[in-house]
Amino acid sequence: MNIELHWIASGIILLLVIIFACSAIRIFREYERGVVFTLGRFQQVKGPGLVIIIPLIQQVVRVDLRTVVLEVPTQDVISRDNVSVKVSAVVYLQVVDPQKAIIQVVDYLNATSQLAQTMLRSVLGKHQLDDMLAERERLNMDIQQALDAQTDSWGIKVANVEIKQVDLTESMIRAIARQAEAERERRAKVIHAEGELQASEKLFQAAKILAQQPQAIQLRYLETLTVIGADKNTTIVFPLPLDLLAPFLEKLK
């Protein structure tokens, strides 16, 4: 009987030792760190590899150091020129200080997501709609810098922010289309006016040259008759210069 109790006690002790050893051993991958607390107080950050802790006295919180892709839900943004748009974005963040990420904020992913939503509305609200559509790179940089400055105290590094999509209302899409069409018409008229100006300048220069040589004007008329004669015209109305008739009029007198 005593022998049986002895073996039972030995088995229980061995089982407790195994449980104690299993609960004391932690293995962290290369991209993981463990924030160790001793009796509730921060002690140190351990890992990667094998880490031994004291059960019931020490606790460890596992932190992933890989880059996390955080989607920012679609936000209603009112631009500086009072246009309402829906904007969605993506935030790339990484834990650079596990101690701050666990101690300074309750849930750093949720906190960063909420802060990104606020920053998205705040930064984009300072710009006009044309800037949102044409200057996304600069806006991405502005949001990233503003967000990174806030998350630095949490041990979070915001590496990049990308605006995914800017959705406009149907009425605003039609207004932008009308604006683009008007802009194209304006450019066409400006180009046409510039062409007319250049043509008038060339004609003015040609008139000055022809005015210096009267024979050149007659040759120009003859050349024009040659061009008209090449066409299949039945009736030709051509102004005859009086300079050509002057010799005949003199003889008649």
ZAGUSE-194245 format. One record per residue (C-alpha): x, y, z; residue in one letter. Coordinates in steps of 0.1 Angstrom, whole numbers, padded with zeros to 4 digits, always signed. Example, Ala and Ser with C-alpha at 12.3 -4.5 7.8 and 13.67 -1.06 7.14 Angstrom:
<sites>
+0123-0045+0078A/+0137-0011+0071S/
</sites>
This chain:
<sites>
+0000+0000+0000M/+0028+0024+0009N/+0046+0015-0023I/+0015+0023-0043E/+0011+0056-0026L/+0047+0063-0032H/+0044+0056-0069W/+0012+0077-0071I/+0029+0106-0053A/+0059+0103-0076S/+0037+0103-0107G/+0019+0134-0094I/+0051+0152-0087I/+0065+0142-0122L/+0033+0154-0138L/+0035+0187-0120L/+0072+0191-0130V/+0063+0185-0166I/+0034+0210-0165I/+0057+0235-0148F/+0084+0230-0174A/+0060+0233-0203C/+0045+0265-0189S/+0080+0279-0183A/+0092+0274-0218I/+0084+0299-0246R/+0097+0297-0282I/+0096+0329-0302F/+0101+0330-0340R/+0125+0354-0356E/+0098+0380-0362Y/+0083+0377-0326E/+0093+0393-0293R/+0080+0386-0258G/+0073+0415-0233V/+0079+0399-0199V/+0062+0411-0167F/+0073+0401-0132T/+0045+0404-0106L/+0028+0429-0129G/+0059+0451-0135R/+0077+0453-0168F/+0110+0435-0167Q/+0124+0432-0203Q/+0118+0422-0239V/+0130+0388-0248K/+0133+0368-0280G/+0137+0354-0305P/+0144+0318-0297G/+0140+0299-0264L/+0128+0320-0234V/+0124+0306-0198I/+0099+0323-0175I/+0088+0316-0140I/+0052+0304-0140P/+0026+0323-0118L/+0052+0350-0112I/+0060+0361-0147Q/+0037+0367-0176Q/+0048+0372-0212V/+0029+0390-0241V/+0038+0380-0276R/+0043+0408-0301V/+0046+0404-0339D/+0072+0427-0356L/+0061+0421-0392R/+0045+0448-0413T/+0008+0449-0408V/-0016+0460-0436V/-0044+0479-0420L/-0075+0488-0441E/-0091+0521-0432V/-0129+0520-0437P/-0145+0543-0462T/-0147+0578-0448Q/-0170+0607-0457D/-0147+0636-0464V/-0158+0672-0472I/-0131+0689-0492S/-0120+0725-0489R/-0142+0735-0518D/-0173+0719-0500N/-0174+0687-0521V/-0185+0655-0503S/-0165+0624-0513V/-0160+0589-0500K/-0124+0580-0495V/-0108+0547-0485S/-0071+0540-0477A/-0046+0514-0466V/-0020+0519-0438V/+0012+0499-0436Y/+0025+0498-0400L/+0051+0480-0380Q/+0059+0476-0343V/+0094+0490-0336V/+0092+0491-0298D/+0073+0461-0283P/+0074+0476-0248Q/+0056+0508-0258K/+0032+0489-0280A/+0020+0468-0251I/+0023+0493-0222I/+0013+0527-0238Q/-0018+0516-0256V/-0045+0489-0250V/-0049+0476-0286D/-0024+0493-0309Y/-0040+0480-0341L/-0075+0493-0332N/-0060+0526-0319A/-0040+0531-0351T/-0071+0523-0372S/-0092+0549-0353Q/-0064+0575-0356L/-0060+0568-0393A/-0097+0575-0399Q/-0094+0608-0381T/-0062+0618-0399M/-0077+0609-0432L/-0107+0632-0427R/-0086+0660-0412S/-0058+0661-0438V/-0080+0656-0469L/-0104+0682-0456G/-0077+0709-0460K/-0074+0702-0498H/-0096+0708-0528Q/-0112+0681-0548L/-0087+0686-0577D/-0058+0679-0553D/-0074+0646-0541M/-0077+0635-0577L/-0044+0647-0591A/-0019+0649-0562E/-0024+0616-0544R/+0013+0611-0538E/+0017+0643-0519R/-0015+0636-0499L/-0003+0601-0490N/+0029+0616-0477M/+0011+0642-0456D/-0012+0616-0440I/+0017+0593-0434Q/+0038+0620-0416Q/+0008+0631-0395A/-0001+0596-0385L/+0035+0585-0378D/+0040+0615-0355A/+0011+0604-0334Q/+0019+0567-0332T/+0056+0572-0324D/+0048+0573-0287S/+0031+0539-0290W/+0062+0523-0306G/+0045+0521-0340I/+0061+0531-0372K/+0038+0540-0401V/+0058+0531-0432A/+0033+0541-0458N/-0003+0553-0465V/-0020+0547-0498E/-0054+0563-0508I/-0072+0534-0525K/-0103+0551-0539Q/-0120+0584-0541V/-0157+0580-0549D/-0178+0609-0562L/-0215+0614-0565T/-0232+0611-0599E/-0239+0648-0601S/-0203+0656-0593M/-0191+0632-0620I/-0213+0650-0645R/-0201+0684-0634A/-0165+0673-0637I/-0172+0660-0672A/-0188+0693-0682R/-0158+0712-0668Q/-0134+0690-0687A/-0154+0695-0719E/-0154+0733-0714A/-0117+0732-0708E/-0111+0713-0740R/-0132+0738-0759E/-0113+0767-0744R/-0080+0752-0754R/-0093+0746-0790A/-0104+0783-0792K/-0071+0795-0779V/-0051+0774-0803I/-0073+0786-0832H/-0069+0822-0822A/-0031+0818-0819E/-0031+0802-0854G/-0051+0832-0868E/-0027+0856-0852L/+0004+0838-0866Q/-0013+0837-0901A/-0022+0874-0900S/+0014+0882-0890E/+0027+0862-0920K/+0002+0879-0943L/+0012+0913-0931F/+0049+0905-0938Q/+0040+0892-0972A/+0020+0923-0980A/+0049+0945-0971K/+0072+0926-0994I/+0048+0927-1023L/+0041+0964-1018A/+0078+0971-1024Q/+0078+0953-1059Q/+0046+0960-1080P/+0057+0933-1105Q/+0055+0907-1078A/+0018+0915-1073I/+0012+0909-1110Q/+0031+0876-1109L/+0010+0866-1079R/-0022+0873-1098Y/-0010+0852-1127L/-0001+0824-1104E/-0036+0826-1089T/-0051+0823-1124L/-0030+0792-1131T/-0043+0776-1099V/-0079+0784-1107I/-0075+0772-1143G/-0065+0738-1130A/-0099+0733-1114D/-0130+0723-1133K/-0149+0756-1129N/-0175+0769-1153T/-0176+0804-1140T/-0147+0823-1125I/-0151+0857-1109V/-0116+0872-1106F/-0108+0908-1097P/-0086+0923-1124L/-0062+0949-1110P/-0062+0983-1127L/-0025+0982-1130D/-0027+0957-1157L/-0052+0978-1177L/-0033+1010-1173A/-0012+1006-1205P/-0043+0999-1226F/-0061+1029-1212L/-0032+1051-1220E/-0033+1040-1257K/-0070+1046-1259L/-0065+1082-1247K/
</sites>
